[in-house]
Amino acid sequence: MAGQVPTTGGRLSVCVLVLTAWNLLVPVAGAGCPTVRLFGSTRLSPYLRSGTYSMDGPVRPGIRPKYRNDESKTPVFFEDGYWHVENLNRIRVRDSSFYLEDITETFEIWVSGQGEFVVDPEAHFSCADITYICKGDKKTIRCPRTDFQKLLIVRATYGQDWACKLSGCTDLERNADCTSCFWVSRNDVITRVKDRCTRARGNCTLEPSDEMLGGNPCDHISGEVDTYLKVEHRCINIPMSLGCYQDEPVDNPLLPGPSFSHPNMTIQKCITYCRPQSYRYAGVANRFGCRCGNQTQQGFSSRGLSITDCIAPCGGDEFQFCGGPSSSQKMEVFETSVGACGGDLRTNEGIIYSPNFPGPYPEDQNCIWNVQVSSENAIRISVELLDISTEDSLAIIEDRSSQTVITVLNGTSMTEYVSVSSNVSLQFRAGRQRAQQTDGVILRYKGVGHCGPVAVVGDVISVSPNHGGNVALGQHATITCKNGQNITVQCQEDGSFDIPTPYCNVAGKIV
């Protein structure tokens, strides 16, 4: 997979929110990571022990949760742009996500002797599950719903990772070139595991071996070293299903529109049946059935089921699920916008899928989505899934006052884009041939307040991330000056940066 990005919230669950005024189904992100783990290094030990942290109290909309260590009750909380561990002056994590997820290389630890925070690239938070696989054994890591869940490999290490990585390295060597210790980079275990697992549809079988791991990476260490593979992984929901429900097709149908059955039913077959008839929702049930509707009948919320109740394979694709078994009347519901080729989008937020999603997108396609939000907002575009052929392209197009700017997403590491204006176009082109199997595209967009733009003029030579200068509320941007200074600014709620211009002449703000 060329790129896959976790949605905010760690272990996601797809649930349903009732909007009484319109009686519509709306997908809602889950409650974030209920449990996260702090993995440390030698720098962390003088301050606290690494461990497991759980959410402390109920989650309230729009408010970042608090976490607490399961044993020591040490708190983790968000304040002033940082996640803080224990208090404001011990360990802080530079991260603006709503929940703690999988955060690495942003840890700053206060060193009282130096009177400053120092970065510890070996520490990380993770809400991933952990699987240990002994050398010579075989295990399959599997997601509950392989049809729309992806396996995300967060981290992979072999043997006693810290003992092997840090053995023989002084602090000075660790910051320089310590080839006898950095076996993780030398043997690239995580890349090997990702190569095996990234294309898996929600499951992956691993068998640690010398061939896979390039030999025992710890053989330079004297003494006994465990030979096992430790894999940190999460199952990520592709945000398309609106949930699983108990239907009552005769007396009280969940979707009261037309229906049909087909022995080769698939999710996209049902969606493409309902979409041309201008229905907003499509539901698959009983493996072979499909029903359409513009709104659900009253009382649907009481009929919500666990997503794992809709696990009957579709008649036309055993890797998709079409509700529950025959005659169970368990229905899974989707918006018919899933898999459309282009369109005019005027809502403040939404999701764009490649054509024919969740099936393979057709060849020889040119799809354009025109997105427009409120004139005072910019558009934040998040890349949730980007797995397309090298012959295909995905681009963001902006018409600015003096030029048309085209940003091509595939082939880059960009996972988020903030527009300059309140309208952009997204263009997906699929060639007439395809070299490899692909999973497609998912983009999430939202109208947001912003700061900027930051102009690359005068003493400013670059801005990162650079989306034409705009920075969404809460985001950080790093401004690089001609004199070598790097200044980090954050967009505040009032639409201004926390550091005023001119950025390159502000004393004491160099990071």
VENPEMO-V53009 format. One record per backbone hydrogen bond with DSSP energy under -0.5 kcal/mol. NH is the residue of the N-H (numbers start at 0). CO is the residue of the C=O. If there is no record, write none. Layout:
[[NH/CO] [NH/CO]]
//
This chain:
[[2/385] [4/383] [9/6] [11/9] [14/12] [14/27] [16/25] [18/16] [18/23] [19/17] [21/18] [22/18] [23/18] [25/16] [27/14] [33/31] [35/52] [36/125] [37/50] [38/36] [38/123] [39/37] [43/40] [44/40] [46/43] [47/43] [52/35] [53/67] [54/33] [55/65] [56/54] [62/59] [66/75] [67/53] [68/73] [69/51] [72/68] [75/66] [76/83] [78/81] [81/78] [82/92] [83/76] [83/81] [84/90] [85/74] [85/83] [86/84] [89/86] [90/84] [91/107] [92/82] [93/91] [93/105] [94/80] [94/92] [102/100] [102/124] [104/122] [107/91] [108/117] [109/89] [110/115] [111/109] [113/110] [114/110] [115/110] [117/108] [119/106] [120/118] [122/119] [123/38] [124/102] [125/36] [128/232] [130/230] [132/228] [134/226] [135/207] [136/133] [138/205] [140/138] [140/203] [141/139] [142/201] [145/143] [147/144] [148/144] [149/235] [150/199] [151/149] [151/233] [152/150] [153/151] [153/231] [154/231] [156/229] [158/227] [160/158] [163/159] [164/160] [165/161] [166/162] [168/165] [169/167] [173/169] [174/170] [175/172] [177/175] [178/176] [180/177] [181/177] [182/180] [185/181] [186/182] [187/183] [188/183] [191/187] [192/188] [193/189] [194/190] [195/191] [196/192] [197/193] [199/196] [201/199] [203/140] [205/138] [212/208] [213/209] [214/209] [216/214] [218/215] [220/217] [227/225] [228/132] [229/156] [229/227] [230/130] [230/228] [231/154] [231/229] [232/128] [232/230] [233/151] [235/149] [235/233] [236/234] [237/147] [238/236] [239/237] [240/237] [241/332] [243/304] [244/330] [245/302] [246/244] [246/328] [247/251] [251/247] [255/253] [255/294] [256/291] [259/289] [261/287] [264/261] [269/265] [270/266] [271/267] [272/268] [272/269] [273/269] [274/270] [275/271] [276/273] [277/274] [278/273] [280/292] [281/333] [282/290] [283/331] [284/288] [285/329] [286/321] [287/285] [288/284] [289/259] [290/282] [291/257] [292/280] [295/22] [296/253] [299/296] [301/298] [302/299] [303/300] [304/243] [308/305] [309/306] [310/308] [311/322] [312/310] [313/316] [313/319] [314/286] [315/264] [316/313] [319/316] [321/311] [323/329] [327/324] [330/244] [330/328] [331/283] [332/242] [333/281] [334/239] [335/279] [337/334] [339/336] [341/339] [342/367] [344/342] [344/369] [345/343] [349/444] [351/442] [353/440] [355/338] [356/353] [358/355] [363/430] [364/429] [366/427] [368/425] [369/342] [369/367] [370/368] [370/423] [371/344] [372/421] [376/373] [377/447] [378/420] [379/377] [379/445] [380/378] [380/416] [381/379] [381/443] [382/414] [383/381] [383/441] [384/441] [385/2] [386/439] [391/388] [392/428] [394/426] [395/406] [396/424] [397/404] [399/397] [399/402] [404/397] [404/402] [405/403] [406/395] [406/404] [407/405] [408/393] [409/393] [411/408] [416/380] [418/378] [423/370] [424/396] [425/368] [426/394] [427/366] [428/392] [428/426] [429/364] [439/386] [441/384] [442/351] [443/381] [444/349] [445/379] [446/347] [447/377] [450/470] [453/468] [454/452] [456/454] [459/456] [460/458] [460/479] [461/479] [463/477] [466/464] [469/466] [470/450] [472/448] [473/490] [474/471] [476/488] [477/463] [478/476] [478/486] [479/461] [479/477] [480/484] [481/458] [483/480] [486/478] [488/476] [488/486] [490/474] [491/489] [491/495] [494/491] [497/489] [504/501] [505/502] [506/504] [508/505] [510/485]]
//
